Amino acid sequence: MIDLTTTYLGLELTSPLVASAGPLTGRLDTLERLAAAGAAAVVLPSLFEEDVVAGALERQQLFTRGTEAFAEALTYLPEPEGADELDRHLQLVADAKAHLDVPVIASLNGTTRGGWIRYASELVDAGADALELNVYGVGANPDDTATSLEVELLRLVRAVRDEISVPLAVKISPFFTAVSHFVGQVTAAGADGVVCFNRFYQPDLDLESLAVTPTLDLSTSAELRLPLRWVALLSGRVSCSLALSTGVHTPDDAVKALLAGADVVMATSSLLLHGPEHLGTLHRGLAAWLEDHEYESVAQARGSVSARSVPDPAAYERANYRQVLRRFTSTYDA
Ligand SMILES: Cc1cc2nc3c(=O)[nH]c(=O)nc-3n(C[C@H](O)[C@H](O)[C@H](O)COP(=O)(O)O)c2cc1C
């Protein structure tokens, strides 16, 4: 019997397979199916500060509209639909906590310092076992320097760390000049782990309407390679937990993530494509691979192909770039 247990953010998990934030972790019925299929922890969809603020504004407008003329109108006003995003989200955390026997990780995407701190603490008070900061941002302002943006992010991590006592993860983007250094800084600021990586959705252009269209394509296994490389480079070099997110579709993908050094392997797209029970397929496939290759535990396999463990660590760095360019052969016959 393979020992699949792992530790993530100091939490003891029954396996490294975690359902990352997405629609399936936003409903109690699918959360229960994920847990039944073997999810060792779940990350709830992010609470977005804009949604909370928009809901509050909508509510304020509804309650004040016409009240100067008819004071009694207040009593007739309907509860605005979808207005109280915060309450609904906190209820989801509480329900998930009450019904699941795996750790529930809440996720937050704030827009103001005060918002990050306030909602982080509300999510924890609602019962979250850990908090993931979804620090999605596009550094589009030419006045912002890389350093100023990083310093602000680190301040934020520190501020949230000071506010909450549960484990803290930061889901970062791959777009840092010095990823390894930044992960070290995030850890020093108080994060217990980083999630590599947040997946950026690039808008498209509609050539008829000339509109910028938000576009979301689910990932494929090919996208695993970006987080795989970085987890392999970070493994054993940083003291925080490492979660790999993006491109985990098959049991082989999960095995690769583990061998690169991930403490946990997260999936969203593959679960949306195949249903929550796909987590069971990943779980069984991972266990079977470890058994076939005579590993006794996840701990034994973790990081065994990280940059620190392989004979040629340069394969994860520049050498690999040169090799692929030289080895490429075109199928186009000129
Ligand atoms: C429809 C959808 C909704 C998502 N919502 C969130 C979210 O609320 N917060 C977050 O941090 N990531 C969110 N993600 C990103 C996923 O958690 C994950 O990091 C990303 O999809 C890459 O993993 P994958 O290749 O397994 O899909 C979402 C992804 C999808 C497809």
The ligand as a MOL file (V3000), in Angstrom:
LIG
                    3D

  0  0  0     0  0            999 V3000
M  V30 BEGIN CTAB
M  V30 COUNTS 31 33 0 0 0
M  V30 BEGIN ATOM
M  V30 1 C -13.7690 28.8890 -14.9690 0
M  V30 2 C -12.5700 29.0910 -14.0710 0
M  V30 3 C -12.7060 29.8150 -12.9050 0
M  V30 4 C -11.5840 30.0450 -12.0900 0
M  V30 5 N -11.7220 30.7660 -10.9320 0
M  V30 6 C -10.6400 31.0220 -10.1720 0
M  V30 7 C -10.7440 31.7800 -8.9710 0
M  V30 8 O -11.8150 32.2060 -8.5710 0
M  V30 9 N -9.6020 32.0220 -8.2720 0
M  V30 10 C -8.3780 31.5560 -8.6620 0
M  V30 11 O -7.3770 31.8100 -7.9850 0
M  V30 12 N -8.2560 30.8090 -9.7840 0
M  V30 13 C -9.3480 30.5350 -10.5240 0
M  V30 14 N -9.2190 29.7880 -11.6560 0
M  V30 15 C -7.8750 29.2830 -12.0130 0
M  V30 16 C -7.6980 27.8370 -11.5660 0
M  V30 17 O -7.7730 27.7330 -10.1570 0
M  V30 18 C -6.3410 27.2970 -12.0250 0
M  V30 19 O -5.2880 27.9640 -11.3670 0
M  V30 20 C -6.1290 27.4510 -13.5340 0
M  V30 21 O -7.3060 27.1070 -14.2400 0
M  V30 22 C -4.9820 26.5810 -14.0170 0
M  V30 23 O -5.1920 25.2410 -13.6810 0
M  V30 24 P -5.8030 24.1680 -14.7200 0
M  V30 25 O -4.8710 24.0550 -15.8400 0
M  V30 26 O -5.9240 22.9070 -13.9020 0
M  V30 27 O -7.1470 24.6910 -15.1360 0
M  V30 28 C -10.3200 29.5210 -12.4490 0
M  V30 29 C -10.2200 28.7460 -13.6270 0
M  V30 30 C -11.3130 28.5210 -14.4320 0
M  V30 31 C -11.1620 27.6820 -15.6670 0
M  V30 END ATOM
M  V30 BEGIN BOND
M  V30 1 1 1 2
M  V30 2 1 2 3
M  V30 3 2 2 30
M  V30 4 2 3 4
M  V30 5 1 4 5
M  V30 6 1 4 28
M  V30 7 2 5 6
M  V30 8 1 6 7
M  V30 9 1 6 13
M  V30 10 2 7 8
M  V30 11 1 7 9
M  V30 12 1 9 10
M  V30 13 2 10 11
M  V30 14 1 10 12
M  V30 15 2 12 13
M  V30 16 1 13 14
M  V30 17 1 14 15
M  V30 18 1 14 28
M  V30 19 1 15 16
M  V30 20 1 16 17
M  V30 21 1 16 18
M  V30 22 1 18 19
M  V30 23 1 18 20
M  V30 24 1 20 21
M  V30 25 1 20 22
M  V30 26 1 22 23
M  V30 27 1 23 24
M  V30 28 2 24 25
M  V30 29 1 24 26
M  V30 30 1 24 27
M  V30 31 2 28 29
M  V30 32 1 29 30
M  V30 33 1 30 31
M  V30 END BOND
M  V30 END CTAB
M  END
